[in-house]
């Protein structure tokens, strides 16, 4: 599989980093907001995550991925050719796994 399409000019790298960071932030912010006691909303369900620890962990992970997606594109690292594809796959997996649930919870409680 060729990952050449994910590489581009400096402008493309920064733009793509901004887009992927925004996707991760869009997942992290609601998860972390709903983790707060005054805004408590169970993302994974009370039987799976009764103490909201899994929700906190994934919220922090999504927040960290937002920073690394942006930083990954801003800092050149030619000797690590699989960094961009790996971050892309992780971001896509997070979006596919969590975005539907985030949207469902947002629409249900708005």
Backbone as a ProteinNet text record, in pm:
[ID]
protein_1_A
[PRIMARY]
XXXXXXXXXXXXXXXXXXXXXXXXXXXXXXXXXXXXXXXXXXXXXXXXXXXXXXXXXXXXXXXXXXXXXXXXXXXXXXXXXXXXXXXXXXXXXXXXXXXXXXXXXXXXXX
[TERTIARY]
84.2	0	88.8	57.4	134.3	69.6	149.9	100.7	144.8	186.1	234.7	131.9	3.5	-102	-112.1	-62.1	-73.2	41.7	138.3	251.2	233.4	282	268.5	357.6	316.1	392	382.7	456.7	453.1	314	250.6	114	16.5	30.3	-55.8	-35.4	89.3	118.2	52.9	66.8	7.8	-144.5	-200	-345.4	-402	-337.9	-382.1	-367.5	-260	-242.8	-351.6	-390	-497.3	-631.5	-660	-785.7	-790.1	-684.8	-684.7	-684.2	-618.3	-622.7	-763.1	-832.3	-969.7	-1062.9	-1044.6	-1126.2	-1105.4	-981.4	-952.7	-1006	-993.8	-1048.9	-1200.4	-1265.4	-1411	-1457.8	-1372.5	-1404.3	-1365.8	-1251.9	-1199.7	-1282.7	-1320.2	-1388.1	-1519.7	-1610.2	-1733.1	-1707.5	-1613.9	-1584.5	-1536.2	-1446.2	-1392.4	-1495.4	-1576.2	-1682.2	-1782.6	-1820.5	-1916.7	-1855.8	-1726.1	-1660.8	-1671.8	-1681.2	-1691.9	-1818.2	-1810.7	-1926.1	-2052.6	-2038.8	-2158.6	-2218.9	-2148.7	-2198.5	-2196.5	-2201.1	-2180.8	-2278.4	-2219.8	-2296	-2209.5	-2265.2	-2187.3	-2170.5	-2047	-2016.1	-2019.9	-1966.1	-1956.8	-2066.9	-2151.4	-2255.6	-2210.4	-2304.7	-2269.8	-2226.5	-2267.8	-2223.7	-2080.4	-2037.9	-1901.9	-1803	-1844.1	-1754.6	-1824.8	-1850.3	-1928.5	-1860.4	-1729.3	-1658.3	-1603.2	-1639.7	-1602.4	-1451	-1377.7	-1232.4	-1195.5	-1268.4	-1243.2	-1273.7	-1379.2	-1414.9	-1306.1	-1255.2	-1146	-1021.7	-989.4	-869.6	-880.6	-993.7	-1008.5	-1019	-1080.2	-1084.2	-944.4	-862.2	-724	-642.7	-668.1	-598.2	-633.9	-761.5	-802.7	-739.7	-730.7	-667.4	-518.3	-453.5	-311.3	-292.8	-382.3	-372.8	-392.8	-474.4	-491.1	-357.6	-289.7	-159.7	-54.1	-52.6	48.7	20.6	-106.6	-138.3	-89.1	-110.4	-65.3	87.3	144.5	289.4	362.5	303.6	364.3	382.6	287.4	295.2	381.7	395.4	472.9	622.7	659.3	800	847.3	945.6	994.7	1063.7	1038.7	1103.5	1115.3	1203.2	1220	1263.1	1334.8	1385.1	1278.4	1159.8	1050.1	934.2	941.8	844.4	705.1	689.3	557.7	480.5	536.4	468.4	337.1	339.6	217.3	109.6	142.9	40	-15.9	70.3	23.2	-72.3	-38.3	-127.2	-257.6	-250.8	-372.6	-464.6	-408.4	-488.5	-548.9	-472.4	-523.9	-637.2	-618.6	-721.7	-847.3	-831.8	-948.2	-1020.8	-946.9	-1009.2	-1086.1	-1028.9	-1099	-1227	-1218.6	-1335.5	-1445.7	-1409.1	-1509.4	-1571.3	-1490.5	-1539.5	-1621	-1579.3	-1640.5	-1732.7	-1713.5	-1795	-1944.8	-1989.3	-2133.9	-2192.1	-2119.9	-2168.7	-2169.9	-2066.2	-2062.3	-2182	-2206.1	-2319.1	-2452.1	-2466.2	-2591.5	-2616.3	-2513.8	-2530.2	-2558.1	-2494.1	-2519.8	-2664.1	-2712.2	-2848.1	-2952.6	-2926.8	-3023.3	-3042.4	-2936.8	-2943.3	-2943.5	-2969.1	-2970.6	-3111.1
-117.6	0	124.1	216.4	339.8	450.6	514.7	624.7	759.2	763	886	997.7	963.2	1064.9	1144.2	1089	1157.6	1255.2	1254.4	1345.8	1454.6	1571.1	1679	1796.1	1912.3	2033.3	2070	2167.1	2214.5	2265.6	2335.5	2384.5	2269.4	2167.3	2049.9	1983.4	1965.2	1901.5	1976.8	2107.1	2186.1	2184.3	2191.2	2186.1	2051.8	1943.8	1810.6	1788.7	1838.3	1829	1903.7	2018.2	2096.4	2024.4	1965.2	1891.2	1770	1691.4	1571.9	1608.1	1716.7	1762.4	1807.4	1872.7	1917.2	1798.7	1693.8	1573.3	1514.7	1503.7	1448.9	1538.3	1668.8	1761.1	1751.8	1733.9	1721.2	1597	1498.2	1380	1399.5	1462	1475.1	1569.7	1682.6	1784.3	1733.2	1673.7	1623.4	1512.1	1420.8	1311.9	1366.8	1462.8	1519.7	1608.2	1677.4	1761.5	1674.4	1562.4	1471.6	1393.5	1393.9	1328.3	1412.7	1545.4	1634.1	1601.7	1600.6	1561.5	1643.5	1772.2	1854.7	1837.5	1770.1	1746.5	1597.3	1514.3	1370.2	1310	1242.9	1168.8	1049.3	931.3	810	784.8	783.5	760.6	611.6	529.2	385.4	304.8	368.9	298.5	267.5	270.7	253.3	110.7	12.7	-124.4	-148.6	-80.8	-96.4	-8.1	113.4	212.4	284.2	215.1	276.1	395.6	401.2	511.9	613.7	600.9	695.9	701.6	599.4	598.8	575	486.1	459	583.6	651.7	775.8	880.7	895.9	990	950.1	821.8	774.8	801.6	768.2	791.8	940.1	1018.5	1163.2	1223.1	1180.4	1228.7	1178.2	1053.4	1000	1078.8	1109.7	1190	1329	1387.1	1517.7	1507.7	1402.7	1383.3	1361.9	1288.5	1266.4	1397.4	1486.7	1617.4	1691.2	1691.8	1759.5	1692.6	1559.4	1490.6	1501.2	1502.1	1519.2	1653.5	1755.6	1888.7	1898.5	1850.8	1856.4	1767.9	1654.2	1560	1625.5	1703.4	1767.9	1893.3	1954.2	2078	2051.7	1934.6	1902.3	1800.3	1833.3	1736.7	1617.8	1498.9	1377.6	1276.5	1307.7	1226.7	1083.1	1060.6	927.1	834.5	883.2	802.3	804.1	729.2	739.8	688.4	607.8	552.5	631.8	742.5	821.6	878.8	943.1	1003.4	898.9	788.3	686.8	628.2	607	551.7	647.7	775.7	873.4	886.6	875.2	879.8	763.2	643	524.5	535	580	595.2	698.5	811.3	915.1	864.3	794.2	739	637.4	552.8	454	521.9	625.2	699.4	762.4	823.7	889.9	789.4	677.7	576.4	515	491.7	426.9	520	646.4	733.6	842.6	887.5	998.1	967.5	848.5	823	833.3	783.5	789.6	933.7	1010.2	1151	1224.4	1205.6	1273.6	1228.3	1099.1	1047.6	1111	1117.9	1178.9	1328	1394.2	1538.7	1564.8	1485.5	1506.2	1465.6	1359.9	1310.9	1410.6	1480.9	1568.5	1716.5	1749.5	1892.1	1947.8
0	0	0	-87.2	-97.7	-14.7	67.7	150.3	94	-29.8	-90.4	-93.2	-101.3	-106.5	23.5	132.4	261.2	283.1	193.7	201.3	96.5	125.4	29	62.5	18.2	43.7	192.2	230.9	370.5	405.7	312.5	335.8	353.1	268.2	280.9	416.2	456.5	585.1	700.3	701.2	810.1	803.7	683.9	668.4	710.6	666.6	704.1	854.5	912.6	1057.8	1132.4	1081.2	1143.8	1134.3	1020	1002.5	1095.1	1097.2	1181.3	1330.7	1367.3	1506.3	1544.3	1453	1478.4	1498.9	1420	1436.2	1575.4	1617.7	1751.1	1862.1	1845.2	1945.3	1952.4	1837.9	1835.1	1910.4	1923.6	2003.3	2149	2173.1	2309.2	2394.7	2340.1	2420.9	2479.7	2401.7	2464.1	2564.9	2533.8	2628.6	2762.2	2756.6	2880.5	2950.1	2873.4	2932	3006.1	2946	3008.6	3123	3135.4	3247.4	3373.4	3358.2	3474.2	3554	3687.8	3770.5	3743.1	3718.3	3696.7	3557.1	3467.4	3331.3	3297.5	3397.5	3381.7	3281.5	3184	3083.2	3045.2	3052.9	3029.5	2880.3	2835.5	2695	2661.6	2748	2722.8	2790.6	2869.6	2942.4	3083.6	3176.6	3317.7	3350.9	3273.8	3302.2	3254.7	3149.5	3097.3	3173	3202.4	3263.5	3378.7	3490.5	3598.8	3666.5	3664.7	3730.9	3631.6	3505.6	3399.8	3375.2	3415.6	3395.3	3248.8	3184.3	3042.8	2959	2994.5	2924.9	2941.7	3061.4	3085.9	3006.1	3006.9	2936.1	2785.9	2726.5	2582.7	2550.6	2637.8	2617	2617.5	2712.7	2718.1	2599.3	2557.5	2441.5	2315.2	2297.4	2181.1	2187.3	2305.4	2321.4	2286.2	2331.6	2298.9	2149.1	2086.4	1942.1	1866	1916.9	1852.5	1850.4	1963.3	1970.7	1885	1884.9	1805.9	1656.2	1617.2	1475	1424.2	1502.2	1462.2	1468.8	1577.3	1593.2	1494.3	1463.7	1369	1232.9	1191.1	1060.7	1063.8	1180.8	1190.7	1205.4	1255.7	1280.4	1176.5	1094.8	995.4	1063	1011.6	1063.4	949.3	858.2	737.5	766.5	873.6	901	962.2	983.6	1036.8	937	829.3	720.7	754.7	857.9	888.9	994.4	1041.2	1143.4	1090.4	975.7	921.9	892.4	827.6	805.6	935.8	1035.2	1162.7	1232.2	1234.5	1297.2	1220.5	1087.9	1007.8	1042.4	1050.6	1081.9	1221.9	1319	1455.4	1458.2	1391.6	1388	1319.2	1207.7	1137.3	1224.5	1295.3	1383.8	1496.5	1555.5	1660.6	1607.3	1489.6	1431.6	1399.4	1339.5	1304.1	1429.6	1531.4	1652.8	1741.6	1754	1854.1	1801.1	1679.1	1628	1628.3	1587.1	1591.7	1732.5	1830.7	1970.2	2021.1	1990	2030.4	1970.2	1841.7	1775.9	1834.7	1860.7	1919.9	2057.8	2140.4	2272.6	2263.3	2169.3	2150.5	2107.8	2011.1	1962	2064.3	2141.3	2238.8	2353.5	2391.1	2508.6	2471.7	2347.1	2311.8	2314.3
[MASK]
++++++++++++++++++++++++++++++++++++++++++++++++++++++++++++++++++++++++++++++++++++++++++++++++++++++++++++++

